[in-house]
Amino acid sequence: NMEVVMNFVNNHDLLRWLHHSDLESFKALYAYIFSTVGIPVAYYGDEQAFFGGVDPLNRETLWGKRDTSSDMYQYFKTILSFREKTQFFTFPQIQRLVDESIYTFTRGHVFFAFTNSKEVEVRDITQHEFQEGTILCNLFNAKQCTEVKDGTFKITLTNREVKIMYPQHFNEEGVSESNAWKKAKEVWVGDMVYDLTKQGFSSSKQI
């Protein structure tokens, strides 16, 4: 069951990704594991762009370095907040345009685009389920939008850029929790597993 497979970039047994690669590819990897099917796992310190090498250098101390204004922290926050608000992970992942440089898919009404290219890549997306006239905006830059015309919209990616595109009306109408997620939380809390909304929570059940 791919939905319960854990996806990770780094862990305590590996050189951190940034020790041997760059920030652009690192961001793309995290955007992918936060968006694709499976359970995303973030290794501590990655939200601060730690770049430690051979163990124990990949276990840098986080204390005193928890900068919530850092670029990578805010990148994580942007994607994960969007993930929580839209609940896109409750929808199936459907591949759209795929070639040697571009990988795209949709989950519900959200379109995801990734590239491994350092060049500017432009593609016309014809395989999708958006209605004519829908305006899709970039999660990372709300001013970057594209419109569905004649059943097609254009996507432009530069230097391994990631774009997560969503219908503009999300901003106008707001986003509420999906019924599936509400039900899951009711079971989670109602079954006395953990209620993380309360300080000093306790559990009557061993996990």
N, CA and C of each residue as an Amber inpcrd file, in Angstrom:
protein
   621
   0.8480000  -1.1850000   0.0000000   0.0000000   0.0000000   0.0000000
   0.8830000   1.2350000   0.0000000   0.9840000   1.8950000  -1.1440000
   1.8810000   3.0380000  -1.2770000   1.4650000   4.2200000  -0.4070000
   0.2160000   4.2330000   0.0410000  -0.2440000   5.3510000   0.8500000
   0.3840000   5.3610000   2.2380000   0.9220000   4.2230000   2.6780000
   1.5340000   4.1680000   4.0100000   3.0450000   3.9530000   3.9450000
   3.6260000   4.1030000   2.7610000   5.0810000   4.0590000   2.6110000
   5.6490000   5.4110000   3.0530000   6.7170000   5.3840000   3.8470000
   7.3250000   6.6280000   4.3360000   8.3480000   7.1410000   3.3290000
   8.1990000   8.3880000   2.9200000   9.1070000   9.0270000   1.9620000
  10.0370000   9.9810000   2.6970000  11.3390000   9.8530000   2.4880000
  12.2720000  10.7400000   3.1750000  13.4280000  11.1390000   2.2680000
  14.0350000  12.2780000   2.5810000  15.2080000  12.7710000   1.8720000
  16.4610000  12.4360000   2.6600000  16.4420000  12.7370000   3.9500000
  17.5980000  12.5210000   4.8350000  17.2100000  11.6690000   6.0330000
  18.2180000  11.0520000   6.6360000  18.0550000  10.4340000   7.9480000
  19.4270000  10.3520000   8.6200000  19.4710000   9.7980000   9.8270000
  20.7050000   9.8200000  10.6230000  21.7950000   8.8990000  10.0740000
  21.4740000   8.0610000   9.0850000  22.4670000   7.1430000   8.5160000
  23.0740000   7.6640000   7.2140000  22.6330000   8.8240000   6.7740000
  23.0710000   9.3350000   5.4730000  23.7700000  10.6840000   5.5900000
  24.6420000  10.9550000   4.6090000  25.1110000  12.3280000   4.4460000
  23.8860000  13.1800000   4.1390000  23.8080000  14.3520000   4.7230000
  22.6810000  15.2140000   4.3790000  22.7720000  15.5880000   2.8960000
  21.6060000  15.7410000   2.2790000  21.5500000  16.0310000   0.8470000
  22.3740000  17.2570000   0.4810000  22.2950000  18.2910000   1.3110000
  22.9980000  19.5400000   1.0100000  24.5140000  19.4140000   1.1590000
  24.9870000  18.3100000   1.6990000  26.4320000  18.0970000   1.7990000
  27.0340000  17.8230000   0.4220000  26.2110000  17.3130000  -0.5020000
  26.7500000  16.9610000  -1.8210000  25.9030000  17.5030000  -2.9730000
  24.8840000  18.3260000  -2.6530000  24.0800000  18.8950000  -3.7280000
  23.6520000  20.3120000  -3.3450000  22.7310000  20.8800000  -4.1220000
  22.4020000  22.2950000  -3.9350000  20.9830000  22.5100000  -3.4200000
  20.6810000  23.7570000  -3.0790000  19.4150000  24.1050000  -2.4490000
  18.2360000  23.9140000  -3.3890000  18.4120000  24.1760000  -4.6780000
  17.3040000  24.0410000  -5.6170000  16.7890000  22.6040000  -5.6650000
  17.7110000  21.6510000  -5.7750000  17.2900000  20.2490000  -5.8250000
  16.7180000  19.8040000  -4.4840000  17.2530000  20.3480000  -3.3880000
  16.7820000  20.0180000  -2.0520000  15.3290000  20.4640000  -1.8730000
  15.0430000  21.6800000  -2.2930000  13.6710000  22.1890000  -2.1960000
  12.7210000  21.3430000  -3.0510000  13.1780000  20.9910000  -4.2480000
  12.3330000  20.1900000  -5.1320000  12.0150000  18.8350000  -4.5130000
  13.0090000  18.2220000  -3.8940000  12.7960000  16.9210000  -3.2550000
  11.7560000  17.0090000  -2.1490000  11.8920000  18.0240000  -1.3110000
  10.9310000  18.1480000  -0.2130000   9.5370000  18.5000000  -0.7200000
   9.4510000  19.3320000  -1.7230000   8.1430000  19.6360000  -2.2920000
   7.4950000  18.3630000  -2.8190000   8.3190000  17.4860000  -3.3960000
   7.7900000  16.2370000  -3.9380000   7.3020000  15.3110000  -2.8350000
   8.1150000  15.0800000  -1.7930000   7.6730000  14.1200000  -0.7710000
   6.5200000  14.6630000   0.0660000   6.3900000  15.9950000   0.1400000
   5.2400000  16.5770000   0.8390000   3.9690000  16.4830000  -0.0040000
   4.1140000  16.1840000  -1.3030000   2.9780000  16.2310000  -2.2190000
   2.5630000  14.8760000  -2.7740000   3.4990000  13.9490000  -2.8900000
   3.2120000  12.6780000  -3.5410000   2.5470000  11.6990000  -2.5800000
   2.1100000  10.5650000  -3.1310000   1.4770000   9.5220000  -2.3270000
   2.4750000   8.9890000  -1.2990000   2.0090000   8.7550000  -0.0870000
   2.8630000   8.2360000   0.9730000   2.8900000   9.1730000   2.1640000
   3.6630000   8.7840000   3.1720000   3.7840000   9.5700000   4.4010000
   5.0830000  10.3710000   4.3390000   5.0040000  11.7010000   4.2830000
   6.2340000  12.4980000   4.2200000   6.9630000  12.5260000   5.5500000
   8.2830000  12.3900000   5.4960000   9.1100000  12.4070000   6.6990000
  10.1980000  13.4520000   6.5270000  10.2740000  14.3970000   7.4580000
  11.3190000  15.4240000   7.4270000  12.3150000  15.1470000   8.5470000
  13.5800000  15.0990000   8.2040000  14.6350000  14.8860000   9.1980000
  14.9390000  16.2190000   9.8800000  15.0400000  16.2000000  11.1940000
  15.2540000  17.4400000  11.9330000  16.4780000  18.1790000  11.3760000
  16.3830000  19.4810000  11.3320000  17.4800000  20.2920000  10.8090000
  17.3640000  20.5900000   9.3280000  16.5960000  19.7650000   8.6030000
  16.4190000  20.0520000   7.1750000  15.6630000  21.3560000   6.9820000
  14.7770000  21.6800000   7.9390000  14.0380000  22.9450000   7.8320000
  14.9420000  24.1490000   8.0800000  16.1890000  23.8860000   8.5140000
  17.1910000  24.9390000   8.6730000  18.3310000  24.7780000   7.6710000
  18.1250000  23.8880000   6.6840000  19.1090000  23.6570000   5.6210000
  20.4650000  23.2220000   6.1750000  20.4650000  22.3560000   7.1890000
  21.7170000  21.7880000   7.6990000  22.3860000  20.9780000   6.5850000
  23.7310000  20.9450000   6.5920000  24.4440000  20.2800000   5.5030000
  25.5450000  19.3400000   6.0170000  25.3150000  18.7320000   7.1690000
  26.3190000  17.8520000   7.7760000  26.7010000  16.6660000   6.9100000
  27.9230000  16.1790000   7.1290000  28.4620000  15.0820000   6.3330000
  28.3540000  13.7430000   7.0320000  29.4930000  13.0250000   7.0880000
  29.5200000  11.6750000   7.6420000  29.1470000  11.7130000   9.1230000
  28.3320000  10.7490000   9.5410000  27.9280000  10.5940000  10.9390000
  29.1620000  10.7230000  11.8530000  29.1350000  11.5720000  12.8730000
  27.9840000  12.2550000  13.4740000  27.7690000  13.6840000  12.9700000
  28.4520000  14.0890000  11.9030000  28.3030000  15.4610000  11.4190000
  26.9180000  15.7230000  10.8460000  26.1710000  14.6430000  10.5630000
  24.8070000  14.8110000  10.0520000  23.7790000  14.8740000  11.1920000
  24.2820000  14.9920000  12.4220000  23.3880000  15.0940000  13.5840000
  23.6540000  16.3970000  14.3250000  23.7530000  17.4690000  13.5790000
  24.0450000  18.7660000  14.1660000  23.0210000  19.1210000  15.2480000
  23.4640000  19.8900000  16.2180000  22.5710000  20.3300000  17.2800000
  21.5960000  21.3780000  16.7540000  20.3180000  21.1500000  17.0180000
  19.2920000  22.0860000  16.5630000  19.0660000  23.2140000  17.5650000
  19.3430000  22.9470000  18.8300000  19.1090000  23.9480000  19.8690000
  19.8670000  25.2410000  19.5510000  19.1670000  26.3400000  19.6470000
  19.7790000  27.6290000  19.3600000  19.7920000  27.9820000  17.8910000
  19.3010000  27.0570000  17.0420000  19.3120000  27.2990000  15.5960000
  17.9130000  27.1650000  14.9980000  16.9070000  27.2800000  15.8280000
  15.5290000  27.1190000  15.3690000  15.0000000  28.4620000  14.8600000
  15.4010000  28.7880000  13.6690000  15.0670000  30.0740000  13.0680000
  13.7940000  29.9320000  12.2410000  12.6790000  30.4110000  12.7820000
  11.4020000  30.2720000  12.0830000  11.2420000  31.2600000  10.9300000
  12.2070000  32.1500000  10.7680000  12.1590000  33.1040000   9.6580000
  13.0740000  32.6760000   8.5130000  13.7930000  31.5870000   8.6800000
  14.7300000  31.1560000   7.6450000  13.9840000  30.7620000   6.3680000
  14.6830000  30.8320000   5.2460000  14.0820000  30.5460000   3.9520000
  13.5070000  29.1430000   3.8920000  14.2780000  28.1500000   4.3600000
  13.8180000  26.7690000   4.2620000  12.6580000  26.5000000   5.2040000
  12.6910000  27.0740000   6.3880000  11.5850000  26.9060000   7.3370000
  10.2930000  27.4450000   6.7370000  10.3580000  28.6210000   6.1360000
   9.1790000  29.2280000   5.5430000   8.6980000  28.4350000   4.3220000
   9.6380000  27.8170000   3.6090000   9.2850000  26.9600000   2.4690000
   8.4830000  25.7540000   2.9520000   8.9810000  25.1070000   4.0120000
   8.2590000  23.9900000   4.6140000   6.8630000  24.4450000   5.0480000
   6.8260000  25.5770000   5.7460000   5.5700000  26.0780000   6.2940000
   4.5520000  26.3560000   5.1980000   4.9980000  26.9340000   4.0890000
   4.1070000  27.2570000   2.9800000   3.4450000  25.9960000   2.4300000
   4.2580000  24.9700000   2.1620000   3.7200000  23.7320000   1.5830000
   2.8390000  22.9940000   2.5750000   3.3020000  22.8700000   3.8110000
   2.5640000  22.0830000   4.7960000   1.2710000  22.7620000   5.2250000
   1.2590000  24.0870000   5.2820000   0.0220000  24.8050000   5.5950000
  -0.9980000  24.5980000   4.4780000  -0.5190000  24.6600000   3.2270000
  -1.3890000  24.4370000   2.0760000  -1.9100000  22.9970000   2.0780000
  -1.0360000  22.0720000   2.4030000  -1.4190000  20.6510000   2.4780000
  -2.5360000  20.4570000   3.4990000  -2.3930000  21.0970000   4.6640000
  -3.3920000  20.9520000   5.7150000  -4.7170000  21.5970000   5.3250000
  -4.6520000  22.7870000   4.7320000  -5.8750000  23.5220000   4.4030000
  -6.6670000  22.8580000   3.2810000  -5.9620000  22.3670000   2.2690000
  -6.6570000  21.8150000   1.1010000  -6.9370000  20.3260000   1.2270000
  -6.1610000  19.6230000   2.0710000  -6.3050000  18.1670000   2.2030000
  -6.1450000  17.4690000   0.8530000  -5.2560000  17.9900000   0.0000000
  -5.0890000  17.4070000  -1.3370000  -4.6210000  15.9580000  -1.2690000
  -3.9870000  15.5720000  -0.1690000  -3.4660000  14.2110000  -0.0670000
  -4.5700000  13.1720000   0.1030000  -5.8090000  13.6020000   0.2840000
  -6.9300000  12.6650000   0.3620000  -7.4280000  12.2830000  -1.0300000
  -6.8490000  12.9000000  -2.0590000  -7.2450000  12.6180000  -3.4370000
  -6.1870000  11.7480000  -4.1270000  -6.5890000  10.9670000  -5.1210000
  -5.6080000  10.1440000  -5.8500000  -4.6260000  11.0070000  -6.6280000
  -3.4340000  10.4690000  -6.8410000  -2.4190000  11.1580000  -7.6330000
  -2.5320000  10.7010000  -9.0770000  -2.8290000  11.6490000  -9.9740000
  -3.0260000  11.3120000 -11.3880000  -1.9440000  11.9900000 -12.2230000
  -1.1120000  11.1860000 -12.8740000  -0.0530000  11.7430000 -13.7210000
  -0.6590000  12.4760000 -14.9110000  -0.0670000  13.6090000 -15.2250000
  -0.5030000  14.3850000 -16.3690000   0.6160000  14.3590000 -17.4070000
   1.2780000  15.4830000 -17.6620000   2.3730000  15.4740000 -18.6270000
   3.6510000  14.9650000 -17.9570000   4.2970000  14.0080000 -18.6140000
   5.5540000  13.4440000 -18.1030000   6.5190000  13.2740000 -19.2720000
   7.7430000  13.7970000 -19.1300000   8.7920000  13.5320000 -20.1100000
  10.1250000  13.4740000 -19.3750000  11.2340000  13.4880000 -20.1000000
  12.5310000  13.2960000 -19.4490000  12.9390000  14.4730000 -18.5660000
  12.2980000  15.6230000 -18.7210000  12.6570000  16.8020000 -17.9300000
  11.5530000  17.2800000 -16.9910000  10.3200000  16.8610000 -17.2400000
   9.1630000  17.3730000 -16.5140000   8.3460000  16.2270000 -15.9430000
   7.8700000  16.4030000 -14.7170000   6.9240000  15.4540000 -14.1280000
   5.7820000  16.2500000 -13.5170000   4.5540000  15.9680000 -13.9280000
   3.4030000  16.6980000 -13.4000000   2.3070000  15.7170000 -12.9970000
   1.5200000  16.1300000 -12.0100000   0.3580000  15.3410000 -11.6140000
  -0.6490000  16.2560000 -10.9280000  -1.8610000  15.7490000 -10.7800000
  -2.8770000  16.4610000 -10.0160000  -3.3170000  15.5920000  -8.8550000
  -3.7330000  16.2830000  -7.7890000  -4.4150000  15.6270000  -6.6720000
  -5.6050000  16.5200000  -6.3430000  -6.7980000  16.0380000  -6.6890000
  -7.9560000  16.8950000  -6.5590000  -7.8440000  18.0630000  -7.5120000
  -8.0070000  19.2870000  -6.9990000  -7.9480000  20.4860000  -7.8300000
  -6.5960000  21.1880000  -7.7380000  -5.5690000  20.4580000  -7.3760000
  -4.2230000  21.0350000  -7.2610000  -3.3120000  20.3820000  -8.3030000
  -2.5430000  21.2210000  -9.0080000  -1.6350000  20.7520000 -10.0510000
  -0.1930000  20.9330000  -9.5780000   0.6130000  19.8870000  -9.7030000
   2.0060000  19.8920000  -9.2470000   2.9310000  19.7070000 -10.4490000
   3.9840000  20.5250000 -10.5000000   4.9340000  20.4400000 -11.6170000
   6.3650000  20.4850000 -11.0960000   7.1890000  19.5510000 -11.5600000
   8.5860000  19.4390000 -11.1420000   9.4760000  19.3030000 -12.3780000
  10.7190000  19.7590000 -12.2600000  11.6750000  19.5640000 -13.3460000
  13.0570000  19.2670000 -12.7810000  13.8110000  18.4370000 -13.4990000
  15.1990000  18.1620000 -13.1300000  16.1640000  18.9890000 -13.9750000
  15.6050000  19.8840000 -14.7700000  16.4130000  20.6750000 -15.7060000
  16.8720000  21.9890000 -15.0810000  18.0790000  22.4110000 -15.4600000
  18.5860000  23.7130000 -15.0380000  18.2090000  24.8050000 -16.0440000
  17.5870000  24.3950000 -17.1330000  17.1790000  25.3400000 -18.1690000
  15.7320000  25.7840000 -17.9420000  15.2650000  26.6950000 -18.7830000
  13.8610000  27.1060000 -18.7530000  13.0470000  26.0730000 -19.5350000
  12.0660000  25.4960000 -18.8890000  11.2290000  24.4800000 -19.5220000
   9.8010000  24.9990000 -19.6090000   9.2390000  25.0020000 -20.8100000
   7.8750000  25.4720000 -21.0400000   7.0630000  24.3260000 -21.6450000
   5.8980000  24.0880000 -21.0920000   5.0480000  23.0180000 -21.6000000
   3.5920000  23.4740000 -21.6530000   2.8670000  22.9320000 -22.6200000
   1.4190000  23.1100000 -22.6910000   0.7690000  21.8790000 -22.0570000
  -0.0680000  22.1130000 -21.0750000  -0.7280000  21.0220000 -20.3720000
  -2.1270000  20.8490000 -20.9370000  -2.3650000  19.7100000 -21.5530000
  -3.6710000  19.4280000 -22.1660000  -4.4330000  18.3410000 -21.4130000
  -3.7180000  17.5140000 -20.6670000  -4.3560000  16.4440000 -19.9100000
  -4.6220000  16.9230000 -18.4840000  -5.8590000  17.3090000 -18.2380000
  -6.2320000  17.8080000 -16.9110000  -7.7460000  17.8200000 -16.8200000
  -8.2840000  18.2140000 -15.6730000  -9.7340000  18.2330000 -15.4760000
 -10.2290000  19.6180000 -15.0620000  -9.4440000  20.6650000 -15.3190000
  -9.8640000  22.0200000 -14.9810000 -10.8290000  22.5490000 -16.0400000
 -11.8000000  23.3180000 -15.6070000 -12.7790000  23.8770000 -16.5280000
 -12.1700000  25.0230000 -17.3350000 -12.7390000  25.2440000 -18.4970000
 -12.3110000  26.3400000 -19.3480000 -12.4270000  27.6630000 -18.5940000
 -11.3830000  28.4910000 -18.7000000 -11.3820000  29.7840000 -18.0340000
 -10.8590000  29.7520000 -16.6120000 -10.5790000  28.5640000 -16.0830000
 -10.0230000  28.4760000 -14.7330000  -8.6590000  29.1580000 -14.6810000
  -8.4470000  29.9540000 -13.6680000  -7.1560000  30.6150000 -13.4740000
  -6.4170000  29.8920000 -12.3550000  -5.2390000  29.3900000 -12.6720000
  -4.4130000  28.6630000 -11.7130000  -3.2640000  29.5450000 -11.2680000
  -3.0380000  29.6260000  -9.9630000  -1.9810000  30.4770000  -9.4180000
  -0.9410000  29.6530000  -8.6700000   0.2560000  30.1710000  -8.6530000
   1.4040000  29.5020000  -8.0530000   1.4140000  29.7010000  -6.5340000
   1.4590000  28.6160000  -5.7920000   1.4810000  28.6850000  -4.3350000
   2.6180000  29.5640000  -3.8330000   3.7630000  29.5420000  -4.5090000
   4.9490000  30.2600000  -4.0480000   5.0030000  31.7080000  -4.5340000
   4.1220000  32.0440000  -5.4500000   4.0450000  33.4270000  -5.9480000
   2.6500000  33.6270000  -6.5280000   1.7580000  34.1730000  -5.7300000
   0.3490000  34.2920000  -6.1100000   0.1370000  35.1580000  -7.3460000
   1.1580000  35.9520000  -7.7330000   1.0360000  36.8000000  -8.9160000
   1.3110000  36.0240000 -10.2050000   1.8680000  34.8210000 -10.0680000
   2.1430000  33.9940000 -11.2390000   0.9390000  33.0900000 -11.4850000
   0.1430000  33.4540000 -12.4490000  -1.0740000  32.7050000 -12.7480000
  -1.1260000  32.3470000 -14.2280000  -1.9060000  31.3320000 -14.5430000
  -2.0910000  30.9150000 -15.9270000  -3.5460000  30.5250000 -16.1010000
  -4.0880000  30.7640000 -17.2860000  -5.5080000  30.5130000 -17.5210000
  -5.7050000  29.3520000 -18.4930000  -6.7170000  28.5580000 -18.2230000
  -7.0670000  27.4620000 -19.1190000  -7.8150000  28.0390000 -20.3200000
  -7.2110000  27.9200000 -21.5020000  -7.8150000  28.4210000 -22.7360000
  -7.8180000  27.3120000 -23.7770000  -8.9700000  27.0740000 -24.3710000
  -9.1090000  26.0050000 -25.3640000  -8.6280000  24.6730000 -24.8080000
  -8.8820000  24.4630000 -23.5180000  -8.5380000  23.1960000 -22.8840000
  -7.0770000  23.0380000 -22.5280000  -6.2910000  24.1220000 -22.6440000
  -4.8450000  24.0520000 -22.4220000  -4.3890000  25.1850000 -21.5080000
  -3.4000000  24.8950000 -20.6750000  -2.7290000  25.9740000 -19.9560000
  -1.2240000  25.7440000 -20.0160000  -0.4760000  26.8300000 -19.8800000
   0.9700000  26.7760000 -20.0420000   1.6550000  26.7730000 -18.6760000
   2.7200000  26.0020000 -18.5690000   3.5200000  25.9630000 -17.3390000
   4.9840000  26.2340000 -17.7010000   5.6340000  27.0980000 -16.9340000
   7.0380000  27.4330000 -17.1580000   7.8160000  27.1690000 -15.8790000
   8.8850000  26.3830000 -15.9810000   9.7320000  26.0490000 -14.8400000
  11.1770000  26.4210000 -15.1560000  11.8790000  26.9830000 -14.1680000
  13.2550000  27.4200000 -14.3690000  14.1710000  26.8420000 -13.2960000
  15.2530000  26.2170000 -13.7220000  16.2890000  25.7170000 -12.8030000
  15.7080000  24.8940000 -11.6610000  15.0840000  23.7650000 -11.9920000
  14.5400000  22.7870000 -11.0480000  13.4550000  23.3720000 -10.1400000
  12.8450000  24.4240000 -10.6450000  11.7550000  25.0680000  -9.9170000
  10.5690000  24.1190000  -9.7430000   9.8610000  24.2840000  -8.6490000
   8.6280000  23.5530000  -8.3990000   7.4750000  24.5450000  -8.4430000
   6.3890000  24.1480000  -9.0710000   5.1790000  24.9530000  -9.0140000
   4.0160000  24.0870000  -8.5360000   3.3050000  24.6180000  -7.5730000
   2.0820000  23.9960000  -7.0800000   0.9700000  24.9780000  -7.4090000
   0.1370000  24.6150000  -8.3690000  -0.8610000  25.5310000  -8.9150000
  -2.2500000  25.1670000  -8.3980000  -3.0100000  26.1830000  -8.0240000
  -4.3470000  25.9620000  -7.4800000  -5.3070000  26.9890000  -8.0850000
  -6.5990000  26.6460000  -8.1850000  -7.5740000  27.5870000  -8.7490000
  -7.6520000  28.8710000  -7.9240000  -7.6920000  29.9870000  -8.6140000
  -7.6920000  31.2890000  -7.9630000  -8.8620000  31.4570000  -7.0020000
  -9.9810000  30.7970000  -7.2740000 -11.1550000  30.9670000  -6.4130000
 -10.9520000  30.3850000  -5.0150000  -9.8790000  29.5690000  -4.8350000
  -9.5490000  29.1050000  -3.4820000  -9.3750000  30.3030000  -2.5570000
  -8.7040000  31.3380000  -3.0640000  -8.4460000  32.5320000  -2.2550000
  -9.7330000  33.3010000  -1.9670000 -10.6480000  33.2750000  -2.9250000
 -11.8760000  34.0420000  -2.7850000 -12.8820000  33.3400000  -1.8710000
 -12.9580000  32.0180000  -1.9960000 -13.9640000  31.2690000  -1.2550000
 -13.4340000  30.6960000   0.0520000 -12.1150000  30.6330000   0.1750000
 -11.5430000  29.9950000   1.3490000 -11.5580000  28.4870000   1.1790000
 -10.8540000  27.7880000   2.0380000 -10.7540000  26.3380000   1.9650000
 -11.1360000  25.7620000   3.3150000 -11.9960000  24.7860000   3.3060000
 -12.4010000  24.1400000   4.5540000 -11.8940000  22.7100000   4.5730000
 -11.8800000  22.1250000   5.7470000 -11.4110000  20.7590000   5.8840000
 -12.3290000  19.8010000   5.1330000 -11.7480000  18.7690000   4.5480000
 -12.5530000  17.7730000   3.8610000 -13.3080000  16.9400000   4.8890000
 -14.4290000  16.3840000   4.4730000 -15.2180000  15.5360000   5.3710000
 -14.4260000  14.3230000   5.8240000 -13.5780000  13.7990000   4.9040000
 -12.7690000  12.6210000   5.2500000 -11.7990000  12.9480000   6.3770000
 -11.1780000  14.1310000   6.2910000 -10.2200000  14.5180000   7.3180000
 -10.9200000  14.7910000   8.6360000 -12.0910000  15.4210000   8.6000000
 -12.8520000  15.6630000   9.8270000 -13.1870000  14.3390000  10.5110000
 -13.6120000  13.3610000   9.7170000 -13.9590000  12.0550000  10.2760000
 -12.7390000  11.3720000  10.8760000 -11.6050000  11.4730000  10.1870000
 -10.3760000  10.8490000  10.6900000  -9.9720000  11.4530000  12.0290000
 -10.1050000  12.7720000  12.1710000  -9.7340000  13.4260000  13.4210000
 -10.6900000  13.0460000  14.5470000 -11.9850000  12.8740000  14.2020000
 -12.9500000  12.4600000  15.2110000 -12.5930000  11.0840000  15.7720000
 -12.2060000  10.1750000  14.8780000 -11.8220000   8.8270000  15.3070000
 -10.5390000   8.8670000  16.1130000  -9.5710000   9.6550000  15.6090000
  -8.2640000   9.7480000  16.2660000  -8.3900000  10.2340000  17.7040000
  -9.1440000  11.3180000  17.8850000  -9.3090000  11.9000000  19.2070000
 -10.3340000  11.1210000  20.0130000 -11.4290000  10.7310000  19.3650000
 -12.5060000  10.0380000  20.0610000 -12.0840000   8.6860000  20.6050000
 -11.1110000   8.0610000  19.9370000 -10.6440000   6.7520000  20.3810000
  -9.6090000   6.8750000  21.4950000  -9.4100000   8.0870000  21.9830000
  -8.4950000   8.3410000  23.1010000  -7.0570000   7.9440000  22.7720000
  -6.6600000   8.1470000  21.5430000  -5.2620000   7.8840000  21.1960000
  -4.4160000   9.0420000  21.7020000  -4.5520000  10.1860000  21.0830000
  -3.9030000  11.4030000  21.5410000  -4.7530000  12.5860000  21.1300000
  -4.8950000  13.5410000  21.9740000  -5.4970000  14.8070000  21.5930000
  -4.4250000  15.8690000  21.7290000  -3.7770000  16.1710000  20.6180000
  -2.6490000  17.0950000  20.6450000  -3.0870000  18.5470000  20.7770000
  -4.4020000  18.7730000  20.8080000  -4.8760000  20.1430000  20.9470000
  -4.8910000  20.5850000  22.4030000  -4.6630000  19.6330000  23.3070000
  -4.7020000  19.9460000  24.7280000  -3.3240000  19.7710000  25.3460000
  -2.9230000  20.7270000  26.1460000  -1.6440000  20.6100000  26.8390000
  -1.7470000  19.5350000  27.9060000  -0.6450000  18.8530000  28.1270000
  -0.6180000  17.8020000  29.1480000  -1.5140000  16.6420000  28.7850000
  -1.6330000  16.3500000  27.4490000  -2.5140000  15.2700000  27.0260000
  -2.0280000  13.9490000  27.5860000  -2.9620000  13.0120000  27.7360000
  -2.6170000  11.6610000  28.1890000  -3.3390000  10.6620000  27.3350000
  -2.9220000   9.4470000  27.3970000  -3.5400000   8.4100000  26.5940000
  -3.8790000   7.2190000  27.4710000  -5.0410000   6.6620000  27.2340000
  -5.4450000   5.4720000  27.9610000  -5.1270000   4.2310000  27.1650000
  -4.5170000   4.4030000  26.0230000  -4.2410000   3.2820000  25.1590000
  -2.7860000   3.2770000  24.7570000  -2.1470000   2.1160000  24.7790000
  -0.7650000   1.9910000  24.3320000  -0.7370000   1.8630000  22.8230000
   0.1880000   2.5810000  22.2140000   0.3090000   2.5120000  20.7540000
   1.4590000   1.5840000  20.3920000
